[in-house]
């Protein structure tokens, strides 16, 4: 109760007294408060926190920030009624705090701690519970730092995210964000930017400062973005390499080395937005050859001239699954390190062996309140493969039935963001189990509800 009261006091304080600053970034290290050296406001504690000069020239400075998030969730028939059940609900809390040190134009160091707690959660996973860790700790060396040309070398523990976050994401939806230990080279010139990186995934544990990078899970690759391209506006081209020593799929277990090559086309006009992506995966798993793929389209049209500015959107995905158990091939797609709430925050299933059709409608009830309603229809792509969680753990095997229908999901969200510092969300999800789910387990329908309160500073 004390934590909730403290959060309420902080919410009121920031909502009433904090002056306006640029919007917070999903990647907090992308924020830049150097403009405050020209700010004439005196005796402002928040300004001092965001820009604390360490030299008379103000070229050396440190910036502090963070976020506090509380969530209450209630789930009836979690995992379709299989496994431990909780009839009382549970509370997730997450605390992120960071310090960002800048030494002129050519060096910076960024450190961030994370504490993710799960109160009342039955058998919490590392995605929910991670008491205290050094989430990020890296140094940037700005070899070239000009307006239209940059070359930056980053070394240390860091968050990674690319494109639509279908393969590499910060995993902000779940309670515990993910990070990597590695080195990254970032380049840009005019409208073209590119990253080259090599990293090891940081494994979360339930102790204090005991997270460590894993040699068992490695990620490397390159990612290029071309902006202001003719007609298509923006295009991404990428290669991602992945190695896991202990992989497991419906068709067996063993060492996995997987390569992903893909492209993404995306853009936005006054009314339209679009995002299309296709990629192919190859490599080897145990003694099998990998040949997997996915293609998706996400488009929406916003009626700006109508009241509440309704937007109609549609998303469709086809994601390959294994064709035959026991042969010398594996066609199961691996989403690598995706955002956790891939098909909504209920996080029922992950993007593997799936066909998904997803219409939605959203309304801007006011400048600070949005209402979203979406409906998802799921089928297995291959009747010989099972379905998987977002972390590729097999939920149900593929041989329980030849039926492909997984189920339908109805979700609604009411989001209120009164200012850049505060965020509230009320949500509800109902998942109607299909024939495959009913044949594979208890097969009950899922109801999921939650409320989120977040403070950014």
GIJOHU-V606825 format. One record per backbone hydrogen bond with DSSP energy under -0.5 kcal/mol. NH is the residue of the N-H (numbers start at 1). CO is the residue of the C=O. If there is no record, write none. Layout:
NH,CO / NH,CO
This chain:
5,1 / 6,2 / 7,3 / 8,4 / 9,5 / 10,6 / 11,7 / 12,8 / 13,9 / 14,10 / 15,11 / 16,12 / 17,13 / 18,13 / 18,14 / 28,26 / 30,27 / 31,28 / 36,33 / 37,34 / 38,35 / 39,36 / 45,43 / 48,44 / 49,45 / 50,46 / 51,47 / 52,62 / 53,51 / 54,60 / 55,60 / 58,55 / 61,59 / 61,102 / 62,52 / 63,100 / 64,49 / 65,98 / 67,96 / 68,455 / 69,94 / 70,453 / 71,92 / 72,451 / 73,90 / 74,449 / 76,447 / 77,75 / 80,77 / 81,78 / 82,79 / 90,73 / 91,119 / 92,71 / 93,117 / 94,69 / 95,115 / 96,67 / 97,113 / 98,65 / 99,111 / 100,63 / 101,99 / 101,109 / 102,61 / 103,107 / 104,59 / 106,103 / 107,103 / 108,140 / 109,101 / 110,138 / 111,99 / 112,136 / 113,97 / 114,133 / 115,95 / 116,130 / 117,93 / 117,115 / 119,91 / 120,118 / 123,121 / 124,121 / 128,125 / 129,125 / 130,116 / 130,128 / 132,207 / 133,114 / 135,112 / 135,133 / 136,112 / 137,157 / 138,110 / 139,155 / 140,108 / 141,153 / 142,106 / 142,140 / 143,141 / 143,151 / 144,151 / 146,149 / 150,188 / 151,144 / 152,186 / 153,141 / 154,152 / 154,184 / 155,139 / 156,182 / 157,137 / 158,180 / 162,168 / 165,162 / 169,337 / 176,127 / 177,175 / 178,170 / 180,158 / 181,200 / 182,156 / 182,180 / 183,198 / 184,154 / 185,196 / 186,152 / 186,184 / 187,194 / 188,150 / 189,192 / 190,148 / 192,189 / 193,225 / 194,187 / 195,223 / 196,185 / 197,221 / 198,183 / 199,219 / 200,181 / 201,217 / 202,179 / 203,201 / 203,212 / 209,132 / 209,207 / 212,203 / 214,201 / 217,214 / 218,243 / 219,199 / 220,241 / 221,197 / 222,239 / 223,195 / 224,237 / 225,193 / 226,235 / 227,191 / 227,225 / 229,233 / 232,230 / 233,229 / 234,232 / 234,266 / 235,226 / 236,264 / 237,224 / 238,262 / 239,222 / 240,260 / 241,220 / 242,258 / 243,218 / 244,256 / 245,216 / 247,254 / 249,252 / 252,249 / 254,247 / 256,244 / 257,284 / 258,242 / 259,282 / 260,240 / 261,280 / 262,238 / 263,278 / 264,236 / 265,276 / 266,234 / 267,274 / 269,272 / 273,300 / 274,267 / 275,298 / 276,265 / 277,296 / 278,263 / 279,294 / 280,261 / 281,292 / 282,259 / 283,290 / 284,257 / 285,288 / 286,255 / 288,285 / 289,328 / 290,283 / 291,330 / 292,281 / 294,279 / 295,318 / 296,277 / 297,316 / 298,275 / 299,314 / 300,273 / 301,312 / 302,271 / 303,310 / 304,302 / 306,303 / 309,306 / 310,307 / 311,362 / 312,301 / 313,360 / 314,299 / 315,358 / 316,297 / 317,356 / 318,295 / 319,354 / 320,293 / 327,324 / 330,289 / 333,320 / 335,333 / 337,167 / 337,335 / 339,165 / 342,340 / 343,344 / 344,341 / 347,344 / 350,388 / 352,350 / 353,320 / 354,319 / 355,379 / 356,317 / 357,377 / 358,315 / 359,375 / 360,313 / 361,373 / 362,311 / 363,371 / 364,308 / 365,363 / 365,369 / 366,369 / 370,415 / 371,363 / 372,413 / 373,361 / 374,411 / 375,359 / 376,409 / 377,357 / 378,407 / 379,355 / 380,404 / 385,382 / 387,396 / 389,393 / 392,389 / 395,387 / 396,387 / 406,378 / 407,378 / 408,432 / 409,376 / 410,430 / 411,374 / 412,428 / 413,372 / 414,426 / 415,370 / 416,424 / 417,368 / 419,422 / 422,419 / 423,454 / 424,416 / 425,452 / 426,414 / 427,450 / 428,412 / 429,448 / 430,410 / 431,446 / 432,408 / 432,430 / 433,431 / 434,406 / 436,405 / 437,405 / 438,434 / 439,435 / 440,436 / 441,437 / 444,80 / 446,431 / 447,76 / 448,429 / 449,74 / 450,427 / 451,72 / 452,425 / 453,70 / 454,423 / 455,68 / 456,421 / 457,66
